[in-house]
């Protein structure tokens, strides 16, 4: 991910992330750190934020330390903020 795309994404997150935005900043930066710049440019900040936020919500769900967390789903625009042809 390029610096300009990350800046745009973090700005979007601050505007739309609500109270979690400050907690999510370093997570989202790390999440997309090695992502192909062409991939992030094609998706845009709203979709990138929705994708990272879906994983954030999974990680932020209370669970026992020794239990793995796994969620298989078909994202919808209404529920998840993005759509994908893949589960």
N, C-alpha and C positions, 0 to 999 in steps of 0.2 A: 504494500500500500504506500502510495506517495504521501509526503508530508502534507500537501495541499488537500488530498482526499481525507486524510485523518483529521485535519483542522476542520474541514467542512462537516465531517461526521460528528466530531465532538461538539461543534456549534449546534448542530441539529439536536443532539442528545440533550444539551443544556436547555434548549427551547421546549423540547417535548418529553423529556425524561422524568419530569416531576421531582419528587423528593429523593428518588434514587439516583439522580443524575451525578451527583458528586461522588457517590460510592462506586458508580459504574465506570468512571473515566479511565482509571488504570486498567480495569478488566478489558474494556473495549479496545484500548490501545494495544494491549498484549494479544487479544483475540485475533486482530487483523494484522499483526506485525509482519508476518511473512506471506501475506496473501498477494496473489498476482495482481499488480496494479490495473491490468486490463479488466480483470474480473470485478474489482471494486468500482471502477469507473462505469462499467456497464450497469451496475445495480443501483447506484445512487444512495445517498445517506439514509433515506427513510427505510429502504429495504435492508440495508446493512445494519441499521440500528435494531430493526425488528428481529433479524436473525440472531444477533448477539444477545438481545434482550430475552429471547426464548431460552437460550442456554443459561443466562443469568438467573432467570426465574427457577429453573431446574436446580441450579447450584444453591440458590438461596432458600430452598425448601428444607425445613428441618428433617434430619434423618440420622440414624445411628452411624457412628464413625466407621464401622466395619461393613456397612451395607453400600453396595454400588447403586448409583442412580442411573436409570436408563428410561428414556422416553422415546417411543416410536410413534410418530404422528404424521398426518398429512396436513400441513399448515394451510390455514385459510386466511384471507385478507381480513375478515371480520374478527376472528379470534386472535390471530397471531401477528397481523400487520404485514404479512407477506404470503406469497403462494409459491409453491414449488411443484415440479413434475415428479419429484422424488419424495419418498417417505424419509 
